[in-house]
Amino acid sequence: MERRCVLNSWSKEEVRAVIRYEWARGVSGTQIHNRLVEVYGPGVMSKQMVRRWCRTFSDERQQLEDIPRAGRTRTAATDANVGKVDDMIRANRCITIDEVAEELGISHERAQNIIHDILRSRKVSERWCPDN
């Protein structure tokens, strides 16, 4: 009997390494995506992005890490801000994304990213929540 489990956490580099390995074995982008979803769950990476990485590896790229890009450095999702947001949510379940953003001096989108993508929390919303 084959044992399978869904891994709850992963890094981009880990997933890219799996894609590179499977691509080198001749597995199609769609099959790679299906295998990633089996192991990492449906939120791992889109099928289009898997195909893009397959094309990137076929262009002889070997690097798994992001290539540094010009522009403003992302500083909102620091460990300190993530910790502060987590504390804010625990202290007030009815806090809004805009309140988090204002408190930390970051954009609505960055606050939403920290809450939904990093903390994987669905406890806050765009609307005000009355006290119970």
C-alpha positions, 0 to 999 in steps of 0.5 A: 500500500502506497503512503501519501501525504500532503506537505503543508509547507514548501519553498519556491526553490524546493518546488522548482527543484522538483520541476527541474528534476521531473522536466529532466526525466521528460515528464510534461508540464501538466503531469508535473503540475498534477504530481505537485498538487498531489504532494503539496496541495492545490495552492502550490503553483499554477499549471501555467507557471510550471510550464513556464519553469519547464521552458526556462529549464529548457533554455538551459537555466539551472538556477532555482533562486529568483534572479535579482530584479531592478526596482524597489526592494520588498520590505513589507513582509519582514519577519517582524511585520509578519509577527506583528500582524499575527499578534494583531489578528490574535488580539482582535479577530475583527481587525480589517486588512486596512487597519493592519496596513495603516498600523504598519504603514504598508499598502493594503495589498502587502497587508493582504499578502502577509495575512492570506499568503504568509500566515494563511489566515482567513480571519480578517476581511475588508469589512468592519466586524462588530464585537460579539 
